[in-house]
Structures are given as structure tokens and as C-alpha cells.
């Protein structure tokens, strides 16, 4: 009978390398890491060639923007890995660790406010690669979205980032136009002309930036770029909506620090088998946010990472 020639230990070993067994067979699907969902034409060609040489010729795509080549026999796994390595490609993306980073199109999209490809690649290098040997209580997913349209659903990741553009409103330049172009373009209904003056409700504004430059009198001529961070999102059998930190960060290095502190907190204070959302429920959001906004976790980084 097919599918009985590979031991459980060998199946577990290759799963750690990114190879998932095709049910009832001795074949596997190999997960090729794309860094952030982007590959070159040459890399794409290499994956296609590897699928024909070592698999069944079928290439599929995962929700985490990795590429899976199906039908690779156990005996061909290392050959497959060696073949794609010539174009700088590796397999992986499984286990209780930082998972592949998901990114939207960023500034190639008309609504993109931040360069998501650049940011997600940096996150990949620092935390997917840099923390590859760090075992966490469970999987840890990171999503990077370029604007509040949230196409990659940042708030359903353990940590999600959304690009922001916070409009600068110069009240002195407002003419109180009856047909205010800022009010007309605001899909959140946060901008309203009231008593002859434009008002922007900060509680309703989602910082999409679409109003910037629309005022004929330059009342909303510019804005600050920022990053909104959600923590504790989860999608699957149990669903949790990520909660936003109260700060909107304008410094990319602050964002990187928050990511690292979140991973450190999860490693130190999470329980085995517990997703970050469950850790947050147990510790309390205010407690978690307070730790993330201080530097104590980074000061204890060495100790946390050395702990078993």
C-alpha cells in the first residue's frame, strides 16, 4: 500500500524543512519561501523547472504567499532543494516559529501608503531568518498592509502592520466651501463642513490619506506617514480580531522594535500550544501593551532567548 514506506520520524524531519506529505503517498509538497510573495522571473522559471523534474508539474500558492510544488517523492527532496538553491530559493515555513511574512502590493497600488515590499523584506531578514532557531509556543504570523483597505488582513495576524497617512489640516486656509472636495472624498465621513468650517473627526478618520491634496486652497496639503500595529489576531478554528496599539508609529525602527518585543514577550510569557491571542487574554491587553511600549523586554533579550 502506498504511503507506508516513510517513518514518522522522517516525516517530521522533512516537515521541518518545509515538506508536507501528500495524503496516502510517499510524495510531498515542498514549500518554497518567497520572502514576501515576490519572486523574479528567473526564480519563477526555476521553480517551474523543479516542479517538472522532481514533482508532478503542479505549482500551487499558499495563503502565506509561499509556493508549493506537489508530488515530490521523499527520495527527491534534497535534489529539489539543491536545484532551487541555485536561484537563492529555500524551503521552510512550518513549525512553532515566525512564519513567512505576508505583504500586499504596497506602493505599486494606487492606495499604497508605505513600501510594503521593502518593509516586509527587512522583517523577513530580521525575524523569519534571524529568529529561525527560536522556538515559540506556537506559530507566529506577521502581515504588512499598505493602507487601511487591509487587503491582507493585518488584524487577523499575530502581528499586523497597516500603512497610515495622517492628514495635516490647516484651518486658517479653509474657505468652508459648500462642495468641499475633502468632505466628498472621505469614505469614512470623518471630514465634514460644519458652520462654514471643515472639521476632521480623528475618531472616525482611518488615515487613508485620500483627502491629502484635494483641497483647492491647500488646507489639507500634506500629512505624516505612519504605521498602525495590531497584535493578537488569529484566523482559523478559533478567530480573534487583533487589537491596535494606541500609538501610531512614525519611525520604522520603532516598528521593528515592537515586532521584536512582541516575539520576546510571546516566547517568555506564552504557554506551549497557546497562540498570542490567548496569551494576551490571559495577561490582559493593557499589561501587554505596557510591556511593548517599554524597553524592558529588549534589555532582557539575551536571557529570554537563552531560556529553554
C-alpha positions as CSV (number, residue, x, y, z in Angstrom):
1,X,0.0,0.0,0.0
2,X,1.3,3.5,-0.9
3,X,2.3,5.8,1.9
4,X,3.7,3.3,4.3
5,X,7.4,3.5,3.5
6,X,8.3,6.7,5.4
7,X,8.8,6.6,9.1
8,X,7.0,9.1,11.4
9,X,10.5,10.4,12.4
10,X,11.5,11.0,8.8
11,X,8.1,12.6,8.0
12,X,8.6,15.0,11.0
13,X,12.2,15.8,9.9
14,X,11.3,16.8,6.4
15,X,8.2,18.7,7.6
16,X,10.7,21.0,9.5
17,X,12.3,21.6,6.1
18,X,9.0,22.7,4.6
19,X,7.8,19.4,3.0
20,X,4.3,18.3,3.8
21,X,3.2,14.8,3.0
22,X,0.6,14.3,0.2
23,X,-2.0,12.2,1.9
24,X,-1.7,8.4,1.4
25,X,1.5,8.6,-0.6
26,X,5.3,8.8,-0.2
27,X,5.2,12.1,-2.0
28,X,5.5,15.6,-0.5
29,X,4.6,19.2,-1.3
30,X,7.7,21.4,-0.9
31,X,7.1,25.0,0.4
32,X,9.3,27.5,-1.4
33,X,9.8,30.7,0.6
34,X,9.2,33.8,-1.5
35,X,10.3,36.3,1.3
36,X,7.2,38.5,0.8
37,X,5.2,37.0,-2.0
38,X,7.6,38.3,-4.7
39,X,9.9,36.3,-7.0
40,X,11.9,37.2,-10.0
41,X,11.0,35.8,-13.5
42,X,14.2,33.7,-13.3
43,X,13.2,32.3,-9.9
44,X,9.7,31.6,-11.2
45,X,11.2,29.7,-14.1
46,X,13.5,27.7,-11.7
47,X,10.5,26.7,-9.6
48,X,8.6,25.5,-12.7
49,X,11.6,23.5,-13.9
50,X,12.0,21.9,-10.5
51,X,8.3,21.0,-10.4
52,X,8.7,19.1,-13.7
53,X,12.0,17.5,-12.8
54,X,11.2,16.4,-9.2
55,X,7.4,16.8,-8.7
56,X,4.2,16.2,-10.7
57,X,4.5,19.5,-12.6
58,X,1.9,21.3,-10.5
59,X,2.7,24.5,-8.6
60,X,0.2,25.9,-6.0
61,X,0.2,29.0,-3.8
62,X,-0.5,29.2,-0.1
63,X,-2.3,31.8,1.9
64,X,1.1,32.9,3.4
65,X,2.4,33.6,-0.1
66,X,4.7,30.7,-0.3
67,X,4.9,28.4,-3.4
68,X,4.2,24.7,-3.1
69,X,5.5,22.2,-5.6
70,X,3.4,19.0,-5.3
71,X,4.3,15.3,-5.8
72,X,8.0,15.4,-4.8
73,X,9.0,11.8,-3.7
74,X,10.8,11.5,-0.4
75,X,13.9,10.4,-2.2
76,X,14.0,13.5,-4.4
77,X,13.6,16.1,-1.6
78,X,17.3,17.0,-1.3
79,X,17.7,17.1,-5.1
80,X,14.8,19.5,-5.2
81,X,16.3,21.8,-2.6
82,X,19.7,21.8,-4.3
83,X,18.1,22.7,-7.6
84,X,16.2,25.7,-6.4
85,X,19.1,26.9,-4.3
86,X,21.0,28.0,-7.4
87,X,18.5,30.9,-7.6
88,X,18.7,31.7,-3.9
89,X,15.4,29.9,-3.1
90,X,14.9,27.8,0.1
91,X,12.1,25.7,1.6
92,X,10.6,26.0,5.0
93,X,7.7,27.9,6.7
94,X,6.4,25.4,9.2
95,X,6.7,24.9,12.9
96,X,6.2,26.9,16.1
97,X,8.2,29.9,15.0
98,X,8.0,33.1,13.0
99,X,6.2,32.2,9.7
100,X,6.7,33.7,6.2
101,X,5.8,37.3,6.0
102,X,2.7,38.3,4.0
103,X,2.8,41.6,2.2
104,X,0.3,43.5,0.0
105,X,1.3,45.3,-3.2
106,X,2.3,48.5,-1.3
107,X,3.2,51.5,-3.4
108,X,2.6,49.7,-6.7
109,X,-1.1,50.1,-5.7
110,X,-2.9,53.4,-6.1
111,X,-3.8,53.3,-2.5
112,X,-0.5,52.2,-1.1
113,X,0.9,54.5,1.6
114,X,4.1,52.6,2.6
115,X,6.6,50.4,0.7
116,X,5.4,47.1,2.0
117,X,7.8,45.0,-0.1
118,X,10.8,46.8,1.4
119,X,9.5,46.7,4.9
120,X,8.4,43.0,4.8
121,X,11.7,42.0,3.3
122,X,13.5,43.7,6.2
123,X,11.1,41.9,8.6
124,X,11.8,38.6,6.8
125,X,15.6,39.0,7.2
126,X,15.5,40.1,10.9
127,X,12.8,37.9,12.2
128,X,12.0,35.0,9.8
129,X,15.7,34.3,9.2
130,X,17.1,35.9,12.3
131,X,14.8,34.1,14.7
132,X,14.6,30.8,12.7
133,X,16.1,28.8,15.6
134,X,13.9,30.4,18.2
135,X,11.1,28.0,19.2
136,X,7.9,29.8,20.2
137,X,4.7,28.5,22.0
138,X,3.0,28.2,18.6
139,X,3.2,29.7,15.1
140,X,3.6,33.5,14.8
141,X,2.3,35.2,11.7
142,X,3.1,38.7,10.5
143,X,1.2,40.7,7.9
144,X,2.1,44.0,6.3
145,X,-0.6,46.1,4.6
146,X,0.0,49.3,2.7
147,X,-3.2,51.1,3.6
148,X,-6.4,50.8,5.7
149,X,-8.1,48.8,2.9
150,X,-6.5,45.9,4.7
151,X,-6.3,43.6,1.7
152,X,-4.0,41.1,3.5
153,X,-6.0,41.4,6.8
154,X,-3.2,42.7,9.1
155,X,-5.6,42.4,12.1
156,X,-6.0,38.7,11.6
157,X,-2.3,38.1,12.0
158,X,-0.5,37.6,15.3
159,X,1.1,41.0,14.5
160,X,-0.2,43.2,11.7
161,X,1.1,46.5,10.3
162,X,-1.1,48.9,8.3
163,X,0.3,52.0,6.5
164,X,-1.1,55.3,7.6
165,X,-1.1,58.8,6.2
166,X,-2.2,61.3,8.9
167,X,-3.6,64.5,7.2
168,X,-2.3,67.9,8.3
169,X,-5.3,70.2,8.4
170,X,-4.5,74.0,8.2
171,X,-7.7,75.6,9.5
172,X,-6.5,79.0,8.5
173,X,-6.6,78.1,4.8
174,X,-10.1,76.5,4.9
175,X,-12.7,78.5,3.0
176,X,-15.7,76.4,4.1
177,X,-16.7,75.5,0.5
178,X,-20.3,74.3,0.2
179,X,-19.0,71.5,-2.0
180,X,-15.8,70.6,-0.1
181,X,-13.7,68.1,-2.1
182,X,-12.1,66.8,1.1
183,X,-15.6,66.0,2.5
184,X,-16.7,64.4,-0.8
185,X,-13.8,62.0,-1.0
186,X,-13.8,60.9,2.7
187,X,-15.4,57.4,2.7
188,X,-15.3,57.3,6.5
189,X,-17.4,60.5,6.8
190,X,-14.8,61.9,9.1
191,X,-14.5,65.2,7.2
192,X,-17.5,67.5,7.4
193,X,-18.1,71.2,6.8
194,X,-19.9,72.4,9.9
195,X,-20.9,76.1,10.3
196,X,-18.7,77.1,7.4
197,X,-15.6,75.3,8.5
198,X,-14.1,71.9,7.7
199,X,-13.9,69.6,10.7
200,X,-12.0,66.3,10.8
201,X,-13.2,63.7,13.4
202,X,-10.0,61.9,14.4
203,X,-12.0,59.1,15.9
204,X,-13.6,58.3,12.5
205,X,-10.5,59.1,10.3
206,X,-8.7,55.9,9.3
207,X,-5.7,57.8,7.9
208,X,-6.1,56.6,4.4
209,X,-4.6,59.8,3.1
210,X,-7.0,60.1,0.1
211,X,-8.1,63.6,1.2
212,X,-4.5,65.0,1.0
213,X,-4.0,67.4,-1.8
214,X,-7.7,67.6,-2.6
215,X,-8.4,71.0,-1.1
216,X,-8.2,73.8,-3.7
217,X,-6.8,76.1,-1.1
218,X,-4.2,73.7,0.4
219,X,-6.0,73.3,3.7
220,X,-5.0,69.6,3.6
221,X,-1.8,69.8,1.6
222,X,0.2,67.2,3.3
223,X,0.4,64.5,6.0
224,X,2.7,62.3,8.1
225,X,3.4,58.7,7.1
226,X,2.9,56.2,9.9
227,X,2.4,52.6,10.9
228,X,-0.6,51.2,12.8
229,X,0.2,48.0,14.6
230,X,-2.3,45.2,15.6
231,X,-1.4,42.4,17.9
232,X,-3.2,39.1,18.8
233,X,-5.1,38.5,15.6
234,X,-5.9,34.9,14.6
235,X,-7.8,33.2,11.8
236,X,-8.9,29.5,11.7
237,X,-10.9,27.2,14.0
238,X,-10.8,30.0,16.6
239,X,-11.0,33.6,15.5
240,X,-9.6,36.7,17.3
241,X,-9.5,40.2,15.9
242,X,-6.2,41.9,16.6
243,X,-6.2,44.9,18.8
244,X,-4.4,48.1,17.7
245,X,-1.7,49.6,19.9
246,X,-2.8,53.1,20.8
247,X,0.3,54.7,19.3
248,X,0.7,55.3,15.6
249,X,4.4,55.0,14.9
250,X,6.2,57.3,12.5
251,X,9.7,55.7,12.9
252,X,10.3,52.4,11.1
253,X,12.8,51.4,13.7
254,X,10.1,51.8,16.4
255,X,8.0,49.3,14.4
256,X,10.9,46.8,14.2
257,X,11.4,47.1,18.0
258,X,7.7,46.5,18.6
259,X,7.9,43.3,16.4
260,X,10.9,42.1,18.3
261,X,9.4,42.9,21.7
262,X,6.2,41.1,20.8
263,X,8.1,37.9,19.8
264,X,10.2,38.1,23.0
265,X,7.1,38.6,25.1
266,X,5.4,35.6,23.4
267,X,8.4,33.4,23.9
268,X,8.8,34.3,27.5
269,X,5.2,34.5,28.7
270,X,3.2,32.4,26.3
271,X,2.4,28.8,27.1
272,X,3.2,25.9,24.8
273,X,0.3,25.4,22.3
274,X,-1.1,28.9,23.0
275,X,-1.5,31.4,20.3
276,X,-0.6,35.1,21.0
277,X,-4.2,36.0,21.2
278,X,-4.7,33.5,24.1
279,X,-1.5,34.8,25.8
280,X,-3.0,38.3,25.6
281,X,-6.3,37.2,27.0
282,X,-4.5,35.7,30.0
283,X,-2.2,38.6,30.6
284,X,-4.5,41.4,29.7
285,X,-4.1,43.8,26.7
286,X,-3.1,46.8,28.9
287,X,-0.4,44.7,30.5
288,X,0.9,43.5,27.1
289,X,0.8,47.0,25.6
290,X,2.7,48.5,28.5
291,X,5.5,45.9,28.1
292,X,5.7,46.6,24.4
293,X,6.0,50.3,24.9
294,X,8.8,50.0,27.3
295,X,12.3,48.7,26.7
296,X,12.5,46.1,29.4
297,X,11.9,43.1,27.0
298,X,14.8,44.2,24.8
299,X,17.0,44.7,27.9
300,X,16.3,41.0,28.8
301,X,16.6,39.7,25.2
302,X,19.6,37.6,25.8
303,X,18.1,35.9,28.9
304,X,14.8,35.3,27.1
305,X,16.4,33.7,24.1
306,X,18.7,31.5,26.1
307,X,15.8,30.2,28.2
308,X,14.6,26.7,27.1
